[in-house]
Amino acid sequence: ATSTALAVLALRSMGAKDVKYLLPNRFEEGYGLSPMIVELVARQNAALIVTVDNGISSPAGVELAHQKGIRVLVTDHHLPGETLPNADAIINPNLKHCCFPSKSLAGVGVTFYLMLALRARLKNEGWFAVKTLPIPNLAELLDLVALGTVADVVPLDSNNRILIHQGLSRIRAKRCRPGIQALLDVAKRDAKNLVASDLGFFLGPRLNAAGRLDDMSIGVELLLSDDPLAARILAEELNTLNQERREIEQGMQLEALALCNALEDSDHILPYGIAMYHKKWHQGVVGILASRIKERFH
């Protein structure tokens, strides 16, 4: 959500007139730039697709986009596989020959640096002067960078620490997006005393709850909103979804632990790897459950 919101806000601030976003529904379209997503984009007569935080493992989607005359710019931070998508350009600090020193950027960090580079290019070419546009201060988006970086649980190298520090400073000074302030309000956190762990334990889960149980666009709409009242309504909706997510997760965890305990009680030594399945477990929460089981037994 943070990567998408940052890209939309930055592009609009630089004068882009027709910026739209499309978020895959993990339950229907799968993850990343799938052919199904490309079909949806093509119906909107798009000329360019910019992926954020995905796409490095989507060669089929990129190929279909080219067949439909759509150019593709992939921005991602995930480790690339042996075969790269045949995109018009790929921005990923983990590409083999990429000289960017910070390899631990989150997806939102990659997007942020792309927007910085685009702003510099447009400035050098006189874009802002010709269009009589103010040069946007992209530091105003560092609250999104901080939230997305912490929520993505990437290693906190020196570069990520700087991004998080600057973003936290904006939030503490109440110079953040209305959506982030609304999340703070529903989570009952004081902006003045906010620390990085608050982003990971209180704001991130609420923002991500929409994608786990419903539609991630709720989170993006929240971060894009300039209206504090509208942002508060969306934040309340996310808060309710997060509570539902926690209840589902707790029930699944009890069932999973019962299965593991039954193995232990039967004098069987637990295997090095544990594979579990339950037809009623929620697809959007199984990843969290897997992490909990790993923490418990490994």
Contacts in CASP RR format, 6 or more apart in sequence:
PFRMAT RR
TARGET T0000
AUTHOR 0000-0000-0000
METHOD contacts of the structure
MODEL  1
ATSTALAVLALRSMGAKDVKYLLPNRFEEGYGLSPMIVELVARQNAALIV
TVDNGISSPAGVELAHQKGIRVLVTDHHLPGETLPNADAIINPNLKHCCF
PSKSLAGVGVTFYLMLALRARLKNEGWFAVKTLPIPNLAELLDLVALGTV
ADVVPLDSNNRILIHQGLSRIRAKRCRPGIQALLDVAKRDAKNLVASDLG
FFLGPRLNAAGRLDDMSIGVELLLSDDPLAARILAEELNTLNQERREIEQ
GMQLEALALCNALEDSDHILPYGIAMYHKKWHQGVVGILASRIKERFH
1 207 0 8 1.000
1 208 0 8 1.000
1 210 0 8 1.000
1 216 0 8 1.000
1 219 0 8 1.000
1 220 0 8 1.000
1 222 0 8 1.000
1 223 0 8 1.000
2 108 0 8 1.000
2 144 0 8 1.000
2 145 0 8 1.000
2 147 0 8 1.000
2 148 0 8 1.000
2 151 0 8 1.000
2 207 0 8 1.000
2 223 0 8 1.000
3 52 0 8 1.000
3 53 0 8 1.000
3 107 0 8 1.000
3 108 0 8 1.000
3 109 0 8 1.000
3 110 0 8 1.000
3 111 0 8 1.000
3 148 0 8 1.000
4 21 0 8 1.000
4 23 0 8 1.000
4 52 0 8 1.000
4 220 0 8 1.000
5 144 0 8 1.000
5 177 0 8 1.000
5 219 0 8 1.000
5 220 0 8 1.000
5 223 0 8 1.000
5 224 0 8 1.000
6 52 0 8 1.000
6 108 0 8 1.000
6 111 0 8 1.000
6 112 0 8 1.000
6 115 0 8 1.000
6 141 0 8 1.000
6 144 0 8 1.000
6 145 0 8 1.000
7 19 0 8 1.000
7 21 0 8 1.000
7 50 0 8 1.000
7 52 0 8 1.000
7 111 0 8 1.000
7 114 0 8 1.000
7 115 0 8 1.000
8 19 0 8 1.000
8 21 0 8 1.000
8 220 0 8 1.000
8 224 0 8 1.000
9 141 0 8 1.000
9 144 0 8 1.000
9 224 0 8 1.000
10 115 0 8 1.000
10 118 0 8 1.000
10 119 0 8 1.000
10 136 0 8 1.000
10 138 0 8 1.000
10 141 0 8 1.000
11 19 0 8 1.000
11 115 0 8 1.000
12 19 0 8 1.000
13 136 0 8 1.000
13 138 0 8 1.000
14 115 0 8 1.000
14 118 0 8 1.000
14 119 0 8 1.000
14 122 0 8 1.000
14 127 0 8 1.000
14 128 0 8 1.000
14 133 0 8 1.000
14 136 0 8 1.000
15 131 0 8 1.000
15 133 0 8 1.000
20 44 0 8 1.000
20 46 0 8 1.000
21 220 0 8 1.000
22 37 0 8 1.000
22 40 0 8 1.000
22 41 0 8 1.000
23 215 0 8 1.000
23 216 0 8 1.000
23 217 0 8 1.000
23 220 0 8 1.000
24 30 0 8 1.000
24 31 0 8 1.000
24 32 0 8 1.000
24 34 0 8 1.000
24 37 0 8 1.000
25 215 0 8 1.000
25 216 0 8 1.000
26 211 0 8 1.000
26 283 0 8 1.000
26 284 0 8 1.000
27 283 0 8 1.000
27 284 0 8 1.000
29 36 0 8 1.000
29 37 0 8 1.000
29 40 0 8 1.000
30 36 0 8 1.000
31 54 0 8 1.000
32 51 0 8 1.000
32 54 0 8 1.000
32 55 0 8 1.000
32 57 0 8 1.000
32 58 0 8 1.000
33 49 0 8 1.000
33 51 0 8 1.000
33 54 0 8 1.000
33 55 0 8 1.000
33 58 0 8 1.000
33 61 0 8 1.000
33 62 0 8 1.000
33 65 0 8 1.000
33 72 0 8 1.000
33 74 0 8 1.000
33 85 0 8 1.000
34 58 0 8 1.000
34 60 0 8 1.000
34 61 0 8 1.000
35 60 0 8 1.000
35 61 0 8 1.000
35 64 0 8 1.000
37 61 0 8 1.000
38 49 0 8 1.000
38 61 0 8 1.000
38 64 0 8 1.000
38 65 0 8 1.000
38 68 0 8 1.000
38 70 0 8 1.000
39 64 0 8 1.000
41 49 0 8 1.000
41 65 0 8 1.000
41 70 0 8 1.000
42 65 0 8 1.000
42 68 0 8 1.000
42 70 0 8 1.000
46 70 0 8 1.000
47 70 0 8 1.000
47 71 0 8 1.000
48 70 0 8 1.000
48 71 0 8 1.000
48 72 0 8 1.000
48 73 0 8 1.000
49 65 0 8 1.000
49 70 0 8 1.000
49 71 0 8 1.000
49 72 0 8 1.000
49 73 0 8 1.000
50 72 0 8 1.000
50 73 0 8 1.000
50 75 0 8 1.000
51 58 0 8 1.000
51 72 0 8 1.000
51 73 0 8 1.000
51 74 0 8 1.000
51 75 0 8 1.000
51 76 0 8 1.000
52 75 0 8 1.000
52 107 0 8 1.000
52 108 0 8 1.000
52 110 0 8 1.000
52 111 0 8 1.000
53 75 0 8 1.000
53 76 0 8 1.000
53 77 0 8 1.000
53 106 0 8 1.000
53 107 0 8 1.000
53 108 0 8 1.000
53 110 0 8 1.000
53 111 0 8 1.000
54 76 0 8 1.000
54 78 0 8 1.000
55 62 0 8 1.000
55 74 0 8 1.000
55 76 0 8 1.000
55 85 0 8 1.000
55 87 0 8 1.000
56 74 0 8 1.000
56 76 0 8 1.000
56 78 0 8 1.000
56 79 0 8 1.000
56 80 0 8 1.000
56 81 0 8 1.000
56 84 0 8 1.000
56 85 0 8 1.000
56 90 0 8 1.000
56 92 0 8 1.000
57 78 0 8 1.000
57 80 0 8 1.000
57 81 0 8 1.000
57 85 0 8 1.000
58 74 0 8 1.000
58 85 0 8 1.000
59 83 0 8 1.000
59 84 0 8 1.000
59 85 0 8 1.000
59 86 0 8 1.000
61 85 0 8 1.000
62 72 0 8 1.000
62 74 0 8 1.000
62 85 0 8 1.000
62 86 0 8 1.000
62 87 0 8 1.000
63 85 0 8 1.000
63 86 0 8 1.000
65 71 0 8 1.000
65 72 0 8 1.000
66 72 0 8 1.000
66 86 0 8 1.000
71 88 0 8 1.000
72 85 0 8 1.000
72 87 0 8 1.000
72 88 0 8 1.000
73 87 0 8 1.000
73 88 0 8 1.000
73 89 0 8 1.000
73 90 0 8 1.000
73 91 0 8 1.000
74 85 0 8 1.000
74 87 0 8 1.000
74 89 0 8 1.000
74 90 0 8 1.000
74 91 0 8 1.000
74 92 0 8 1.000
75 90 0 8 1.000
75 91 0 8 1.000
75 92 0 8 1.000
75 107 0 8 1.000
75 110 0 8 1.000
75 111 0 8 1.000
75 114 0 8 1.000
76 90 0 8 1.000
76 91 0 8 1.000
76 92 0 8 1.000
76 107 0 8 1.000
76 110 0 8 1.000
77 92 0 8 1.000
77 93 0 8 1.000
77 94 0 8 1.000
77 105 0 8 1.000
77 106 0 8 1.000
77 107 0 8 1.000
77 109 0 8 1.000
77 110 0 8 1.000
77 154 0 8 1.000
78 92 0 8 1.000
78 94 0 8 1.000
79 94 0 8 1.000
80 92 0 8 1.000
80 94 0 8 1.000
80 95 0 8 1.000
80 96 0 8 1.000
84 90 0 8 1.000
84 95 0 8 1.000
91 110 0 8 1.000
91 113 0 8 1.000
91 114 0 8 1.000
92 98 0 8 1.000
92 110 0 8 1.000
93 100 0 8 1.000
93 102 0 8 1.000
93 103 0 8 1.000
93 104 0 8 1.000
93 105 0 8 1.000
93 110 0 8 1.000
94 103 0 8 1.000
100 113 0 8 1.000
101 159 0 8 1.000
102 157 0 8 1.000
102 158 0 8 1.000
102 159 0 8 1.000
102 160 0 8 1.000
103 157 0 8 1.000
104 154 0 8 1.000
104 155 0 8 1.000
104 156 0 8 1.000
104 157 0 8 1.000
104 159 0 8 1.000
104 160 0 8 1.000
105 113 0 8 1.000
105 149 0 8 1.000
105 154 0 8 1.000
105 159 0 8 1.000
105 160 0 8 1.000
106 148 0 8 1.000
106 149 0 8 1.000
106 152 0 8 1.000
106 154 0 8 1.000
106 160 0 8 1.000
107 148 0 8 1.000
107 152 0 8 1.000
108 144 0 8 1.000
108 145 0 8 1.000
108 147 0 8 1.000
108 148 0 8 1.000
108 149 0 8 1.000
108 152 0 8 1.000
109 145 0 8 1.000
109 149 0 8 1.000
109 163 0 8 1.000
112 138 0 8 1.000
112 141 0 8 1.000
112 142 0 8 1.000
112 145 0 8 1.000
112 163 0 8 1.000
115 138 0 8 1.000
115 141 0 8 1.000
116 138 0 8 1.000
119 135 0 8 1.000
119 136 0 8 1.000
119 138 0 8 1.000
122 128 0 8 1.000
123 135 0 8 1.000
127 133 0 8 1.000
128 134 0 8 1.000
128 135 0 8 1.000
139 166 0 8 1.000
139 170 0 8 1.000
140 170 0 8 1.000
140 175 0 8 1.000
142 163 0 8 1.000
142 166 0 8 1.000
142 167 0 8 1.000
142 170 0 8 1.000
143 167 0 8 1.000
143 170 0 8 1.000
143 171 0 8 1.000
143 175 0 8 1.000
143 176 0 8 1.000
143 177 0 8 1.000
143 180 0 8 1.000
144 177 0 8 1.000
144 180 0 8 1.000
144 223 0 8 1.000
145 163 0 8 1.000
145 164 0 8 1.000
145 166 0 8 1.000
145 167 0 8 1.000
146 163 0 8 1.000
146 164 0 8 1.000
146 165 0 8 1.000
146 166 0 8 1.000
146 167 0 8 1.000
146 168 0 8 1.000
146 170 0 8 1.000
146 171 0 8 1.000
146 196 0 8 1.000
146 199 0 8 1.000
147 180 0 8 1.000
147 199 0 8 1.000
147 203 0 8 1.000
147 204 0 8 1.000
147 207 0 8 1.000
148 199 0 8 1.000
148 204 0 8 1.000
149 160 0 8 1.000
149 163 0 8 1.000
149 164 0 8 1.000
150 164 0 8 1.000
150 196 0 8 1.000
150 197 0 8 1.000
150 199 0 8 1.000
150 200 0 8 1.000
150 204 0 8 1.000
151 199 0 8 1.000
151 200 0 8 1.000
151 203 0 8 1.000
151 204 0 8 1.000
151 207 0 8 1.000
151 208 0 8 1.000
153 200 0 8 1.000
154 160 0 8 1.000
156 164 0 8 1.000
164 196 0 8 1.000
164 199 0 8 1.000
167 176 0 8 1.000
168 194 0 8 1.000
168 195 0 8 1.000
168 196 0 8 1.000
168 199 0 8 1.000
170 176 0 8 1.000
171 180 0 8 1.000
171 184 0 8 1.000
171 191 0 8 1.000
171 194 0 8 1.000
172 191 0 8 1.000
172 192 0 8 1.000
172 193 0 8 1.000
172 194 0 8 1.000
174 181 0 8 1.000
174 191 0 8 1.000
176 191 0 8 1.000
177 223 0 8 1.000
177 225 0 8 1.000
177 231 0 8 1.000
178 225 0 8 1.000
178 226 0 8 1.000
178 227 0 8 1.000
178 228 0 8 1.000
178 231 0 8 1.000
179 222 0 8 1.000
179 223 0 8 1.000
179 225 0 8 1.000
179 228 0 8 1.000
179 231 0 8 1.000
179 234 0 8 1.000
179 235 0 8 1.000
180 203 0 8 1.000
180 223 0 8 1.000
181 191 0 8 1.000
181 228 0 8 1.000
181 231 0 8 1.000
182 222 0 8 1.000
182 228 0 8 1.000
182 231 0 8 1.000
182 232 0 8 1.000
182 234 0 8 1.000
182 235 0 8 1.000
183 202 0 8 1.000
183 203 0 8 1.000
183 204 0 8 1.000
183 206 0 8 1.000
183 207 0 8 1.000
183 222 0 8 1.000
183 235 0 8 1.000
183 238 0 8 1.000
184 190 0 8 1.000
184 191 0 8 1.000
184 194 0 8 1.000
184 203 0 8 1.000
185 232 0 8 1.000
185 235 0 8 1.000
186 206 0 8 1.000
186 232 0 8 1.000
186 235 0 8 1.000
186 236 0 8 1.000
186 238 0 8 1.000
186 239 0 8 1.000
187 198 0 8 1.000
187 202 0 8 1.000
187 203 0 8 1.000
187 206 0 8 1.000
187 239 0 8 1.000
189 198 0 8 1.000
189 202 0 8 1.000
189 203 0 8 1.000
205 242 0 8 1.000
205 245 0 8 1.000
206 235 0 8 1.000
206 238 0 8 1.000
206 239 0 8 1.000
206 241 0 8 1.000
206 242 0 8 1.000
207 219 0 8 1.000
207 222 0 8 1.000
207 223 0 8 1.000
207 238 0 8 1.000
209 238 0 8 1.000
209 241 0 8 1.000
209 242 0 8 1.000
209 244 0 8 1.000
209 245 0 8 1.000
210 216 0 8 1.000
210 217 0 8 1.000
210 218 0 8 1.000
210 219 0 8 1.000
210 237 0 8 1.000
210 238 0 8 1.000
210 241 0 8 1.000
211 218 0 8 1.000
211 284 0 8 1.000
212 241 0 8 1.000
212 245 0 8 1.000
212 282 0 8 1.000
212 284 0 8 1.000
212 285 0 8 1.000
212 288 0 8 1.000
213 241 0 8 1.000
213 244 0 8 1.000
213 245 0 8 1.000
213 248 0 8 1.000
213 282 0 8 1.000
213 284 0 8 1.000
213 285 0 8 1.000
214 241 0 8 1.000
218 234 0 8 1.000
218 237 0 8 1.000
218 238 0 8 1.000
218 241 0 8 1.000
219 234 0 8 1.000
219 238 0 8 1.000
221 234 0 8 1.000
222 231 0 8 1.000
222 234 0 8 1.000
222 235 0 8 1.000
222 238 0 8 1.000
225 231 0 8 1.000
225 234 0 8 1.000
245 285 0 8 1.000
248 282 0 8 1.000
248 285 0 8 1.000
249 285 0 8 1.000
249 288 0 8 1.000
249 289 0 8 1.000
249 292 0 8 1.000
252 278 0 8 1.000
252 281 0 8 1.000
252 282 0 8 1.000
252 285 0 8 1.000
252 286 0 8 1.000
252 289 0 8 1.000
253 289 0 8 1.000
253 292 0 8 1.000
253 293 0 8 1.000
255 278 0 8 1.000
255 281 0 8 1.000
256 276 0 8 1.000
256 278 0 8 1.000
256 289 0 8 1.000
256 292 0 8 1.000
256 293 0 8 1.000
257 293 0 8 1.000
257 296 0 8 1.000
259 276 0 8 1.000
260 270 0 8 1.000
260 274 0 8 1.000
260 293 0 8 1.000
260 296 0 8 1.000
260 297 0 8 1.000
263 270 0 8 1.000
264 270 0 8 1.000
270 297 0 8 1.000
274 293 0 8 1.000
274 297 0 8 1.000
276 293 0 8 1.000
281 289 0 8 1.000
END
